[in-house]
Structures are given as structure tokens and as C-alpha cells.
Amino acid sequence: MSFRPASRVFALTVALAACLSTAGLYAAEVILPTSVIRDKVHGGWVGQTVGCTYGGPTEFRWQSTWIQDYVNIEWSDSSLLRAYRDHPGLYDDLYMDLSFLAVFDSLGPEAPTDVLAGKFANAGFTLWHANQSARWNILNGIMPPASGYWKNNPHADDIDFQIESDFIGLMCPGMPQTALDYANRVGHIMNYGDGVYGGVFVAAMYTHAFTENDIARVVELGLASLPAESRYAKCIKDVIAWHEQWPDDWRRTWFEIEKKWGSDIGCPDGALQPFNIDAVINGAYIVVGLLYGDGDMGRTIDISTRCGQDSDCNPSNAAGILGTMLGFSAIPEQWKLGLDKVENLKFSYSDYSIDSAVDATLRVAAKIVTAAGGRTDADSWIIQTQEPKAPDQVELGFEGLKPVEHRELHQDLTSPVSFNLEGSAFVVGGRMQGDSAEARCEVRIDGKLVETVNIKGNYHDRREPLFWNYDLVKGSHTVELRRVEGNGVPRLQWVLIYQ
């Protein structure tokens, strides 16, 4: 590992902190050269970008299976520029990070949650899953934390906040409790329970990557910010144990993850399907990459990619965390190929490039460090580090629900559509075509009107999914969906039924 000129101070300080933390204590104060802080923040943003780019062509093409070794994943000096130019939507996890960072950069670290939510909901970029469900909620007056709550957001356990939480850890060097506060504020905009814990975990690992030089230690400390009773924490604890049992065989650990944690309950697109965008299993793949990569950037990126499913976001998180620990200067040149062609290019839907994101992160981080009792100047940062502590309460979404049937509908809502179910919850998927199309629709259960919602055809403003209810008394029910007015006709594709 190589460091910049002031690295000797950094190495000694981190060594002291490591000794204290190994004994169960935490250094109250850590001094890092300003050049090292910048180098680490730079490494974090570059790692995210490179990991996302490498895994981009494989995203969700391998579902519930790994990417075999004989499948070549291209990486060359043109990979970054080609992705920036031809596939700008690939970087949704980065421009989502940057949309929140922009608010903190403009308004300061205490920027109100409703402003963050408004920026997120009204931005021009396309969203999916928990993000899009939260966008609809916010645009229709359902504000955080209700916008991410699972009964208002059927995608609440999905990966969304996990992939866009990196900026929080980069803003909070050595301060996992401060990062937890920001993660709770931002994460509940679009997620709940394990969906929030995924972002808490990722952000916490970034904070420790500033003061630790052992990636396994970073993972263990990140786990300490999660409630032990959460499904997410239990899964990550398993991954750590399986890595210890089979330290040279990531595929064996992958099999164990799939057997025990591979069933998606919440996401209506993934339940009962090979597709799995749940935060828990994709978080496990981040950890597989970090532990089996063992500090090697190439192995970390490649393994977290080859685990499959959301195989651009997972290596992006993993490489961002490792890039922060190593610092930009220690990232091998192979993983900087073509970086000079894009580092000053703005990400789509953003006013930031990699370089300007580094500057913005440092501006916000300096204010956060100072507010917590530290100091920053041109030469060094004095950081009051924090011991990670899990929240006192555990959030559990979709508790007690079991998906039992995915039934195709394929019906237009030109006239009322009814279906019977035996269970305690349902979700109806579909959408309406036409940018200007709108319709007001009613949901009746057992003859009683329970909800009236506005559906829009514009993709930016769509409701995802169309209809749902998690509050049925377990038993037999009749659901009737009816369009009462409007110039559009929703298309009902399927219904997912829970017991």
C-alpha cells in the first residue's frame, strides 16, 4: 500500500486506532493528513464508478446463479467512456448519491428531510422499485418516513437505498453513529427495515474504511451498526462465518447464501421468481466480494460481479468501500484505465463529475467533522471517532407474510376487473401507456371501497406497483378494481397473493 507524503503520520495514527479497537476500545481522536482524506474520498468515488461500469453489462442477466469463469467480462481503456456516452442510465446509483449530496452541499449538513425528498421526487432521472414507489408517494403527499414504510411501499426491502448510501459514509469519516443518523433520515425516504439496514451497513463500512486497513475488520465493524435481530444482520453474520469456514471457495459461500437467504418475500417483481433485488442477498454479495477479494481491487470487483443478480450495483458498493480504504493512489493502474477521459465529465442528471463530487464531499465532510468536535485545515483533519452502536429497535417489514401465488391477469381496466384470493395480502402489477394519460381508480374489497388512487401514464410519475393491500384478514376475499374517470386505461399484468 502506498501513501502520499504525510502517510507516516496516517499510518501511525491508524495503527494506534487499530490497537485500541482490537481491545474493544475506540480511539477518541484520529489525525489524518488532509491529502490522505482527499485520496480516500477520491478512491471511494472512483471505486464506485469502476465497479458499476465493470458489472454493467451483466446486470440481472444471471439470476439465482453465478456468472461462470468462462464468461469474459470486458475491461479496457474504453469501457468507462463508452458507458458514460452510450449507457448513462447505468450510473443510477451514482447520480442518486449525487442528488442527495447536492442538497447537503447547498444547504449544509442539516438540510431538511423534506427538501431531500423533494429533490429526489422531482428530479428528471428515471427510478424503479422502492425509489419509484417513494416518488409516487411524495408527489401525492405521502412524505417520509411514511413514503418508505412497507405498507405504503411494496418495494421497501429492495436494494434502492443500499446502492445510493455511499455518499453518507464518505461524508462521515470515522463516525458511524453520525452516518447512522443520516442513513435513517435519507433511507426512510424510500425504504424500511432491511431496505434501510442495507444502506446503514454500506455507509458504516465506508466510515470505518477511513481508519482501518483490514477489509475484514471494516465488514465486522459495519455489522455492528445493525440490529442483531434484523434479517440483514443475520445474513451478513452467516457470510462472515462461511468465509471463515471456506476461505478459499467463494462459490461454496454463494451456495450457502442462496439456500438460506435466497427467497425474496417483499419485492412483488421478485417473489416466487428467480429475479432477486432484495437488499439482503445483494448485500451478502457485496460482502462476498470484499472478504474473498481480500484487499485486491480486481478480485473484489470480479467476485461481487460474478455473484449475479444486481451485478453492477454490488461491485460498485464493494469497490467504493475498498477504494476508500486503499485510497485512490493505491488503486492499481489497471482499474484506472480510461479514467482520464471521464473524470471531469458530469454524470447524467447531475452537476457533478467524479472530480467535483470529491470536492463537494470534502466540503460537507469538513462541516460534519467540525460539528462533531473535530477540526480541519489545509494540513490535517482531527476526527472525533465513534464506536458503532446498533439501533435499539428493529424494523421488520412484511412480517408474517408468505407469497403463495403469482397469477397472470393481462386485462385492461376498461370495465371493472375482479378476482378472488385466499390469503391476507395482494399486490397488482401493471401500468398505463401514454405520457398524458391519467385515470382515477377505485379498489373495493369484499364490496367495500378501501382506496381511490390516481394513476398516470407518464413513466416519471407512474405508480409502481398499481394496487396493493397488506391488511386483509386471512381468508377468502374478492377484489374489484374499477376505473371511474380519466382519459387513460391501466393495463393489469399480474397479481401476487400472500398468505
C-alpha positions in Angstrom: 0.0 0.0 0.0 1.4 3.4 -0.9 0.5 6.7 0.7 1.2 10.4 0.0 4.0 12.4 1.8 2.2 12.7 5.1 1.4 9.0 5.2 3.7 8.2 8.1 1.5 10.2 10.4 -1.5 8.5 8.9 0.0 5.0 9.3 0.9 5.6 13.0 -2.4 7.1 13.8 -4.4 4.3 12.2 -2.1 1.7 13.8 -2.9 3.2 17.2 -6.6 3.2 16.4 -6.5 -0.4 15.3 -4.8 -1.4 18.5 -7.4 0.3 20.6 -10.3 -1.0 18.7 -9.0 -4.6 18.8 -9.0 -4.4 22.6 -12.7 -3.3 22.5 -11.9 0.4 22.8 -12.0 3.1 20.1 -9.6 5.9 19.7 -11.4 9.1 20.8 -9.4 11.1 18.3 -7.7 10.3 15.0 -5.5 12.6 13.0 -5.4 12.1 9.2 -3.4 14.3 6.8 -5.7 16.3 4.5 -4.1 14.7 1.5 -5.0 11.3 2.8 -8.6 12.3 3.4 -8.8 13.6 -0.2 -7.1 10.5 -1.5 -9.6 8.2 0.2 -12.7 10.2 -0.8 -11.3 10.2 -4.4 -10.8 6.4 -4.2 -14.4 5.9 -3.0 -15.9 7.8 -5.9 -13.6 6.1 -8.4 -14.2 2.7 -7.0 -18.0 3.1 -7.2 -17.7 4.2 -10.9 -15.3 1.5 -11.9 -17.3 -1.3 -10.2 -20.6 -0.1 -11.7 -19.0 0.1 -15.2 -17.4 -3.4 -15.0 -20.6 -5.1 -13.8 -23.0 -3.1 -16.0 -23.2 -5.5 -19.0 -24.1 -8.4 -16.6 -26.9 -6.6 -14.6 -29.7 -9.1 -13.8 -28.7 -11.4 -16.7 -27.6 -14.1 -14.1 -30.5 -14.6 -11.7 -30.2 -17.1 -8.9 -26.9 -18.4 -10.4 -23.4 -17.1 -10.6 -21.5 -15.9 -13.7 -19.2 -18.7 -14.7 -15.5 -18.2 -15.1 -15.5 -18.8 -18.8 -17.8 -15.8 -19.3 -15.5 -12.9 -20.3 -16.3 -9.6 -18.7 -14.6 -6.9 -20.8 -12.5 -4.2 -19.2 -10.4 -1.8 -21.3 -9.3 1.8 -21.6 -12.6 2.5 -23.5 -15.0 0.9 -21.0 -15.6 4.0 -18.9 -16.0 6.4 -21.8 -18.3 4.0 -23.7 -20.6 3.6 -20.6 -20.7 7.4 -20.0 -21.6 8.1 -23.6 -23.8 5.1 -24.6 -25.3 4.0 -21.3 -25.6 7.0 -18.9 -28.6 5.4 -17.1 -26.2 2.7 -15.9 -25.0 5.1 -13.2 -28.3 5.5 -11.4 -26.7 4.6 -8.1 -24.2 7.3 -8.5 -26.5 10.1 -9.7 -28.9 9.2 -6.9 -26.0 9.6 -4.4 -25.1 12.9 -6.0 -28.7 14.3 -5.9 -28.6 14.0 -2.2 -25.1 15.2 -1.9 -26.1 18.3 -3.9 -28.7 19.2 -1.2 -26.2 18.9 1.6 -23.5 20.8 -0.4 -26.0 23.6 -1.0 -27.9 23.8 2.3 -25.3 22.3 4.7 -25.3 19.1 6.8 -28.7 19.9 8.5 -30.6 20.1 5.2 -34.3 19.2 6.0 -35.6 15.8 5.0 -38.5 17.2 3.1 -36.1 19.1 0.9 -34.1 15.9 0.3 -37.3 14.1 -0.6 -38.5 16.9 -2.9 -35.1 16.9 -4.8 -35.4 13.1 -5.1 -39.0 13.0 -6.2 -38.9 15.9 -8.7 -35.5 15.1 -10.3 -35.6 14.2 -14.0 -34.0 10.8 -13.8 -35.8 7.5 -14.1 -36.4 5.5 -11.0 -37.6 1.9 -10.3 -38.7 -0.2 -7.4 -38.6 1.4 -3.9 -37.4 4.7 -5.3 -40.2 5.0 -7.8 -42.8 3.9 -5.2 -41.5 6.5 -2.9 -41.5 9.1 -5.7 -45.2 8.5 -6.3 -45.9 8.7 -2.6 -44.1 12.0 -2.2 -45.7 13.5 -5.3 -49.1 12.5 -3.8 -48.4 14.0 -0.4 -47.2 10.9 1.5 -43.9 12.2 3.0 -41.0 10.5 4.7 -40.9 8.3 6.7 -44.3 7.1 5.5 -43.1 7.2 1.9 -40.7 4.3 2.6 -42.9 2.4 5.0 -43.6 -1.1 3.7 -47.4 -0.9 3.8 -47.1 2.2 1.6 -44.2 0.9 -0.4 -44.2 -2.7 -1.6 -40.6 -2.5 -2.6 -39.4 -1.3 0.9 -37.0 -4.2 1.3 -35.4 -3.7 -2.1 -31.8 -2.6 -2.8 -32.5 1.1 -3.5 -31.1 2.8 -0.5 -28.2 0.3 -0.3 -26.9 1.4 -3.7 -27.2 5.1 -3.1 -25.9 5.3 0.5 -22.2 5.5 -0.3 -22.1 9.3 -0.1 -23.2 9.2 3.6 -20.2 7.1 4.6 -17.8 9.4 2.6 -19.3 12.4 4.4 -18.7 10.9 7.8 -15.1 9.6 8.1 -14.6 7.6 11.2 -18.1 8.5 12.5 -20.5 5.5 12.1 -23.1 7.0 14.6 -23.3 10.2 12.6 -23.6 8.2 9.4 -26.5 6.2 11.1 -28.4 9.4 11.7 -28.1 10.4 8.1 -28.9 6.9 6.9 -32.1 6.9 9.0 -33.1 10.3 7.5 -32.4 9.5 3.9 -33.1 5.8 3.9 -36.7 6.1 5.2 -37.5 8.3 2.2 -37.7 5.2 0.0 -37.1 2.1 2.2 -37.9 0.5 5.5 -36.5 -2.3 7.6 -33.9 -4.4 5.8 -34.0 -1.9 2.9 -32.8 0.8 5.3 -30.3 -1.5 7.0 -28.6 -2.2 3.7 -27.8 1.5 3.4 -26.8 1.7 7.0 -24.4 -1.2 6.6 -22.8 0.2 3.4 -22.4 3.7 4.9 -20.9 2.3 8.1 -18.3 0.3 6.2 -17.3 3.5 4.4 -16.8 5.3 7.7 -14.5 2.6 9.0 -12.6 2.4 5.7 -11.1 5.8 6.7 -9.4 4.5 9.8 -9.0 0.7 9.2 -6.6 -1.1 6.9 -8.1 -4.6 7.1 -11.2 -5.1 4.9 -12.5 -8.0 7.1 -12.3 -5.6 10.1 -14.3 -3.0 8.1 -17.0 -5.5 7.4 -17.2 -6.6 11.1 -17.4 -3.0 12.3 -20.1 -2.3 9.7 -22.1 -5.1 11.0 -22.0 -3.6 14.5 -24.3 -0.8 13.3 -27.2 -3.2 12.5 -29.7 -4.6 15.0 -28.7 -8.2 15.6 -32.3 -9.4 15.2 -32.7 -8.0 11.7 -32.7 -10.4 8.8 -30.0 -8.4 7.2 -27.6 -8.7 10.2 -28.2 -12.4 10.5 -27.4 -12.9 6.8 -24.1 -10.9 7.0 -23.1 -12.8 10.2 -23.6 -16.0 8.3 -21.5 -14.8 5.4 -18.6 -13.9 7.7 -18.8 -17.4 9.3 -19.0 -19.2 6.0 -15.9 -17.2 4.8 -14.1 -18.4 7.8 -15.1 -22.0 7.1 -14.3 -21.9 3.4 -11.8 -19.1 3.0 -10.7 -20.2 -0.5 -14.1 -21.0 -2.0 -16.4 -18.1 -2.6 -18.8 -20.3 -4.6 -19.4 -22.6 -1.6 -20.4 -19.5 0.4 -22.5 -18.4 -2.5 -24.4 -21.7 -2.4 -25.0 -21.3 1.4 -26.3 -17.8 0.9 -28.7 -19.0 -1.9 -30.0 -21.9 0.2 -30.7 -19.9 3.3 -31.3 -16.3 2.2 -32.3 -16.6 -1.5 -36.1 -16.3 -1.1 -37.4 -12.8 -1.7 -40.6 -12.0 0.2 -41.3 -8.3 -0.3 -40.5 -7.3 -3.9 -43.6 -8.1 -5.9 -41.4 -8.5 -9.0 -39.1 -10.9 -7.3 -41.3 -13.0 -5.0 -41.7 -16.5 -6.4 -39.3 -15.6 -9.3 -35.5 -16.1 -9.9 -35.1 -12.3 -10.0 -34.0 -11.0 -6.6 -33.4 -7.4 -5.9 -33.8 -7.8 -2.2 -31.2 -5.7 -0.2 -30.2 -8.7 2.0 -29.0 -11.1 -0.6 -27.3 -8.4 -2.7 -25.7 -7.1 0.5 -24.3 -10.6 1.0 -22.8 -10.4 -2.4 -21.0 -7.2 -1.5 -19.5 -8.9 1.5 -18.5 -12.0 -0.6 -16.6 -9.6 -2.9 -14.9 -7.8 0.0 -13.9 -10.8 2.0 -12.8 -13.1 -0.8 -11.2 -10.2 -2.6 -9.1 -9.7 0.5 -8.0 -6.1 -0.4 -7.3 -6.8 -4.0 -9.4 -4.4 -6.2 -9.6 -6.7 -9.2 -10.7 -9.8 -7.3 -13.2 -7.7 -5.2 -14.9 -6.3 -8.3 -14.9 -9.5 -10.2 -16.2 -11.8 -7.4 -19.0 -9.4 -6.4 -20.0 -9.1 -10.1 -20.0 -12.9 -10.6 -22.3 -13.4 -7.7 -25.0 -12.3 -10.1 -28.4 -10.5 -9.6 -27.8 -6.7 -9.3 -24.2 -7.3 -10.5 -23.4 -3.6 -11.3 -24.5 -2.1 -8.0 -22.9 -4.7 -5.8 -19.4 -4.3 -7.2 -19.9 -0.6 -7.2 -20.6 -0.7 -3.4 -17.7 -3.1 -2.8 -15.2 -1.3 -4.9 -16.2 2.1 -3.4 -15.6 0.8 0.1 -12.3 -0.8 -0.8 -11.3 2.3 -2.8 -11.8 4.4 0.3 -9.7 2.1 2.4 -6.9 1.9 -0.1 -7.1 5.5 -1.3 -7.0 6.5 -5.0 -3.3 6.5 -5.1 -3.2 2.8 -4.2 -5.8 1.6 -6.7 -3.9 -0.5 -9.3 -3.5 1.2 -12.7 -5.5 -1.5 -14.4 -8.6 -0.2 -12.7 -7.9 3.4 -13.7 -7.8 2.7 -17.4 -9.7 5.4 -19.3 -10.4 7.3 -16.1 -8.6 10.4 -17.6 -11.3 10.6 -20.3 -14.3 10.7 -17.9 -13.1 12.1 -14.6 -14.3 15.6 -15.4 -17.4 14.6 -17.3 -20.7 15.2 -15.4 -22.8 12.2 -14.6 -26.2 12.3 -16.3 -28.9 14.2 -14.3 -26.1 15.7 -12.2 -24.0 18.8 -11.9 -21.1 16.7 -10.6 -18.3 14.8 -12.2 -16.0 12.4 -10.2 -13.6 15.3 -9.5 -16.2 17.8 -8.4 -18.0 15.1 -6.3 -14.8 14.7 -4.4 -14.6 18.4 -3.8 -18.3 18.6 -2.7 -17.9 15.6 -0.4 -14.9 17.2 1.3 -16.8 20.4 1.8 -19.7 18.7 3.5 -17.5 16.3 5.4 -15.4 19.1 6.9 -18.6 20.7 8.3 -19.7 17.4 9.8 -16.4 16.6 11.3 -16.2 20.1 12.8 -19.7 20.0 14.2 -18.8 16.7 15.9 -15.9 18.4 17.8 -13.1 17.8 15.3 -11.0 20.2 13.3 -9.9 20.5 9.7 -7.3 22.6 8.0 -5.0 22.6 5.0 -2.7 20.1 6.6 -4.8 17.6 8.7 -8.2 16.5 9.9 -8.7 15.8 13.6 -11.6 13.5 13.8 -13.6 12.5 16.9 -14.2 8.9 16.1 -17.3 7.0 17.2 -18.0 3.5 18.4 -20.6 1.8 16.2 -23.9 1.0 18.0 -26.9 -0.6 16.6 -30.4 1.0 16.9 -32.4 0.0 20.0 -35.4 -1.0 17.9 -35.5 -3.4 15.0 -37.8 -2.7 12.0 -39.4 -5.7 10.3 -41.2 -5.3 7.1 -43.6 -7.9 5.5 -43.6 -9.7 8.8 -45.7 -12.9 8.8 -46.4 -12.7 5.0 -45.7 -15.6 2.7 -46.1 -15.3 -1.1 -48.1 -18.2 -2.4 -49.3 -17.4 -5.9 -48.3 -15.2 -8.9 -51.3 -15.1 -11.2 -51.3 -13.6 -14.7 -54.1 -11.1 -15.4 -53.4 -9.3 -18.7 -56.6 -7.3 -18.6 -57.3 -3.7 -19.5 -59.3 -1.8 -16.9 -61.9 -0.6 -19.5 -64.5 -2.2 -17.2 -64.3 -3.4 -13.6 -61.9 -6.4 -13.1 -62.5 -8.8 -10.2 -60.5 -11.7 -8.8 -60.8 -14.0 -5.8 -58.0 -14.8 -3.4 -57.3 -16.9 -0.4 -54.9 -15.1 1.8 -54.0 -11.9 3.7 -52.5 -9.6 1.2 -52.2 -8.9 -2.6 -50.2 -6.8 -5.0 -51.3 -6.0 -8.6 -48.7 -5.1 -11.1 -49.1 -3.3 -14.4 -49.0 0.2 -15.9 -50.7 2.7 -18.2 -49.3 3.9 -21.5 -49.3 7.5 -22.7 -47.5 10.5 -21.2 -50.7 12.5 -20.8 -52.9 9.6 -19.8 -54.5 9.7 -16.4 -57.2 7.7 -14.5 -58.8 7.7 -11.1 -59.3 4.2 -9.9 -61.1 2.5 -7.0 -60.1 -0.6 -5.1 -63.0 -2.5 -3.5 -62.5 -5.5 -1.2 -65.5 -7.7 -0.4 -67.7 -4.9 -1.8 -66.3 -2.1 0.4 -64.4 0.8 -1.1 -60.9 0.9 0.6 -58.9 3.1 -1.7 -59.1 5.7 -4.5 -55.8 6.4 -6.4 -54.7 8.5 -9.3 -52.7 6.5 -12.0 -50.6 8.3 -14.6 -49.1 7.0 -17.8 -46.1 9.3 -17.7 -43.2 7.0 -16.7 -41.7 9.5 -14.3 -45.0 9.8 -12.3 -46.2 6.2 -12.6 -47.4 4.3 -9.5 -45.3 1.1 -9.0 -47.0 -1.3 -8.5 -50.5 -0.2 -9.3 -52.5 -1.5 -6.3 -51.9 -3.4 -3.1 -53.3 -4.2 0.3 -51.4 -5.8 3.2 -54.2 -5.5 5.8 -56.7 -8.3 4.9 -57.9 -10.7 7.5 -56.6 -14.1 6.4 -59.2 -15.9 4.4 -61.3 -15.7 1.3 -61.7 -12.3 -0.4 -63.0 -10.7 -3.6 -61.1 -7.8 -5.0 -62.6 -5.4 -7.6 -60.6 -2.8 -9.4 -62.5 -0.1 -11.2 -61.6 3.0 -13.4 -64.1 5.7 -12.5 -62.8 8.5 -14.7 -59.9 9.7 -16.9 -58.5 9.5 -20.4 -56.2 6.5 -19.7 -56.8 2.8 -19.2 -54.4 0.9 -16.9 -53.2 -2.5 -18.0 -53.3 -5.1 -15.2 -50.5 -7.6 -15.8 -50.5 -9.9 -12.7 -51.5 -10.3 -9.1 -49.2 -11.6 -6.3 -51.1 -13.2 -3.4 -49.8 -13.6 0.1 -50.9 -15.8 3.0 
